[in-house]
Structures are given as structure tokens and as C-alpha cells.
Amino acid sequence: MARKLIWARRASEDLEAIAEFIAKDSQTYAAAVVRTILQKTRMLQEFPFAGRVVPELGDEMIREIFAYSYRVIYQIDEETVRIAAVIHGKRLLDISLKP
């Protein structure tokens, strides 16, 4: 059964900021990055455990997938996959993502 995909406000803002930053150099590349991130997150509705456990947190229900150099952090529950943040791989994870 497919889970409902929910984007946290922070994650939506992260994605928008990434797109704006990349678009300064290339609108085309910005669109490709956003498109790839959205495609990968949609896949999580059917395969929520496809990502790895976030190493900094060690919680089986908080996972991440990668798109280009970005980490897409998400939380799984019975009915939903909640996209919590989209951060650059070199950026430190804000531990407050853990519920």
C-alpha cells in the first residue's frame, strides 16, 4: 500500500533555496536537480525503506536518499512518508529533525 507523501515546510523551503542558488548559474541544471529530487521522493511512497538510516540519528524510521550532492531526509510512519529536509551533503545535519 502506498504511503501518503508529505513535505515539511522546511523541506519545501530547502528545495526552493537550492533551486534559486543553482539557477544563478543555470536554470536548466536547477530544473534538473529539482525534478530528480521530486522523482526520488515520489518513489518513497511505494518503497519507503529504500533509503539508508541517517547515520547521525540511528533511527530506523528516519532515513535518507541522495540526489546529486543533496541528502533528502525523511521520516516514515504507518501511513506517511514525511520529507523533513533537503540539505547539501557537506552541510551538518540539524539534529532537531528527530521527532
JOMO-V790961 format. One record per backbone hydrogen bond with DSSP energy under -1.0 kcal/mol. NH is the residue of the N-H (numbers start at 0). CO is the residue of the C=O. If there is no record, write none. Layout:
nh=NH co=CO
nh=NH co=CO
This chain:
nh=2 co=44
nh=3 co=78
nh=5 co=80
nh=7 co=82
nh=11 co=7
nh=12 co=8
nh=13 co=9
nh=14 co=10
nh=15 co=11
nh=16 co=12
nh=17 co=13
nh=18 co=14
nh=19 co=15
nh=20 co=16
nh=21 co=17
nh=22 co=18
nh=24 co=21
nh=25 co=21
nh=29 co=25
nh=30 co=26
nh=31 co=27
nh=32 co=28
nh=33 co=29
nh=34 co=30
nh=35 co=31
nh=36 co=32
nh=37 co=33
nh=38 co=34
nh=39 co=35
nh=40 co=36
nh=41 co=37
nh=42 co=38
nh=44 co=41
nh=46 co=42
nh=49 co=46
nh=51 co=63
nh=53 co=61
nh=56 co=53
nh=57 co=53
nh=61 co=58
nh=62 co=73
nh=63 co=51
nh=64 co=71
nh=66 co=69
nh=69 co=66
nh=70 co=86
nh=71 co=64
nh=72 co=84
nh=73 co=62
nh=74 co=81
nh=75 co=60
nh=76 co=79
nh=80 co=3
nh=81 co=74
nh=82 co=5
nh=83 co=72
nh=84 co=72
nh=86 co=70
nh=88 co=68
nh=90 co=87
nh=96 co=93
nh=97 co=94
